[in-house]
Amino acid sequence: MIDKSVSFDQIDLKILTCLQRNAALSQRDLAEQVGLSQNACWRRLQRLQSSGVVGGSRAEVDLEMLGFDLTVIVMIRTRHHSKEWSEDFRKHVDRLPEVIDFYRIGGDWDYLIKVVTRGISGYDAFYQKLITNFDLATVTGFFAMEAIIRNRAVDLSRLR
């Protein structure tokens, strides 16, 4: 859980910006880029991690090179809105390895799921697992043809 009482100054925002671009930076390189000593940078990074703002790092993997060549945005509308049904559905979707993002949304749809699969047959297999044992009113898949902007770092200068 993020501690909302923690304040962030411009150096913290520089650290976060650098980490968004490259979380594999050495402590020395990170400190140099933000204009701090290595020890001072380490202390700030520890505070950012303990506050929950920084939660780890991941490698950016080119999924297409591994054969995951189809990205589908799945929109779901349901007739069920109880807390119990929602929790069961969340657990169900969490077990589907094709899912890389999952949101409960407002508006005409109830859920948005981002799926990455190996071709249309991979999506069909996912779809069959998704609908098994769940009464979903509408399931619509939008097939991505090209990723124009993907995994963009958030411009933290907007916090100033």
RAPEUR-V340070 format. One record per residue. N is the residue number from 1. RES is the residue in three letters. PSI is psi in degrees with one decimal (999 if undefined). OMEGA is omega in whole degrees, -180 to 180 (none if undefined). Layout:
BEGIN
N & RES & PSI & OMEGA
N & RES & PSI & OMEGA
END
This chain:
BEGIN
1 & MET & 137.3 & -178
2 & ILE & 131.0 & 177
3 & ASP & 106.2 & -175
4 & LYS & -7.4 & 179
5 & SER & -10.6 & 179
6 & VAL & 131.3 & 178
7 & SER & 153.4 & -177
8 & PHE & 130.6 & 177
9 & ASP & -176.0 & -176
10 & GLN & -32.3 & 179
11 & ILE & -41.2 & 176
12 & ASP & -43.6 & -180
13 & LEU & -35.2 & 176
14 & LYS & -42.3 & 178
15 & ILE & -47.5 & -179
16 & LEU & -38.7 & 178
17 & THR & -45.1 & 179
18 & CYS & -42.0 & -179
19 & LEU & -33.7 & 177
20 & GLN & -36.0 & 180
21 & ARG & -38.8 & -177
22 & ASN & 95.6 & -179
23 & ALA & -8.1 & -180
24 & ALA & 6.0 & 179
25 & LEU & 141.4 & 173
26 & SER & 159.5 & 178
27 & GLN & -38.6 & 179
28 & ARG & -47.7 & -180
29 & ASP & -39.6 & 178
30 & LEU & -46.6 & 180
31 & ALA & -42.3 & 180
32 & GLU & -42.9 & -178
33 & GLN & -29.9 & -179
34 & VAL & -2.5 & 175
35 & GLY & 37.6 & 179
36 & LEU & 163.7 & 170
37 & SER & 160.7 & -179
38 & GLN & -40.8 & -180
39 & ASN & -43.8 & -180
40 & ALA & -39.5 & 178
41 & CYS & -43.0 & 180
42 & TRP & -43.0 & 180
43 & ARG & -43.0 & 179
44 & ARG & -42.0 & 180
45 & LEU & -40.4 & 177
46 & GLN & -41.0 & 179
47 & ARG & -41.3 & 178
48 & LEU & -37.5 & 179
49 & GLN & -44.3 & -178
50 & SER & -26.2 & 178
51 & SER & -14.3 & 179
52 & GLY & -2.5 & -179
53 & VAL & -38.8 & 177
54 & VAL & 122.7 & -174
55 & GLY & 23.6 & 179
56 & GLY & -173.3 & 179
57 & SER & 155.9 & -179
58 & ARG & 152.6 & 175
59 & ALA & 144.3 & 175
60 & GLU & 112.4 & -175
61 & VAL & 134.1 & 177
62 & ASP & 97.4 & -175
63 & LEU & -31.2 & 179
64 & GLU & -36.7 & 179
65 & MET & -20.9 & 179
66 & LEU & 3.8 & 178
67 & GLY & -3.6 & 177
68 & PHE & 82.1 & -169
69 & ASP & 3.8 & -179
70 & LEU & 122.5 & 174
71 & THR & 130.1 & -178
72 & VAL & 131.3 & 171
73 & ILE & 116.0 & -176
74 & VAL & 123.8 & 178
75 & MET & 134.3 & -176
76 & ILE & 135.2 & 173
77 & ARG & 135.5 & -179
78 & THR & 158.7 & 175
79 & ARG & -4.3 & -174
80 & HIS & 131.1 & -178
81 & HIS & 17.6 & 179
82 & SER & 156.6 & 179
83 & LYS & -40.1 & -179
84 & GLU & -46.8 & 180
85 & TRP & -44.2 & -179
86 & SER & -43.2 & 179
87 & GLU & -42.5 & 178
88 & ASP & -41.8 & -180
89 & PHE & -41.2 & 178
90 & ARG & -45.3 & 179
91 & LYS & -40.5 & 179
92 & HIS & -49.7 & -179
93 & VAL & -37.1 & 180
94 & ASP & -27.3 & -180
95 & ARG & -6.3 & -178
96 & LEU & 111.0 & -172
97 & PRO & -16.6 & 180
98 & GLU & -18.6 & -176
99 & VAL & 124.0 & 176
100 & ILE & -19.5 & 174
101 & ASP & 145.8 & -178
102 & PHE & 123.5 & -177
103 & TYR & 143.6 & 164
104 & ARG & 128.3 & -172
105 & ILE & 164.9 & 175
106 & GLY & 167.5 & 179
107 & GLY & -149.1 & -177
108 & ASP & -19.6 & -179
109 & TRP & 159.3 & -179
110 & ASP & -35.2 & -177
111 & TYR & 149.7 & 173
112 & LEU & 128.8 & 180
113 & ILE & 132.5 & 173
114 & LYS & 125.4 & -173
115 & VAL & 140.6 & 173
116 & VAL & 127.0 & -177
117 & THR & 176.2 & 173
118 & ARG & 92.8 & 175
119 & GLY & -178.3 & -176
120 & ILE & -32.6 & 177
121 & SER & -34.1 & 175
122 & GLY & -39.6 & 178
123 & TYR & -40.4 & 180
124 & ASP & -41.4 & 177
125 & ALA & -42.7 & 176
126 & PHE & -48.2 & -178
127 & TYR & -43.9 & 179
128 & GLN & -40.4 & 177
129 & LYS & -39.6 & -178
130 & LEU & -45.8 & -173
131 & ILE & -11.3 & -179
132 & THR & 122.7 & 176
133 & ASN & 17.3 & 175
134 & PHE & 128.9 & 178
135 & ASP & 97.5 & 180
136 & LEU & 128.8 & -177
137 & ALA & -47.5 & -178
138 & THR & 134.8 & 173
139 & VAL & 120.4 & -179
140 & THR & 132.6 & 178
141 & GLY & 130.7 & 175
142 & PHE & 120.5 & -174
143 & PHE & 122.7 & 179
144 & ALA & 131.9 & 179
145 & MET & -27.6 & -179
146 & GLU & 135.1 & 174
147 & ALA & 111.6 & -178
148 & ILE & -45.8 & 173
149 & ILE & 128.1 & -177
150 & ARG & 132.0 & 176
151 & ASN & 39.6 & 180
152 & ARG & 136.9 & 174
153 & ALA & 144.0 & 179
154 & VAL & 133.6 & 179
155 & ASP & 98.9 & -177
156 & LEU & -9.0 & 177
157 & SER & -16.0 & 177
158 & ARG & -13.1 & -180
159 & LEU & -10.3 & -176
160 & ARG & 999 & none
END
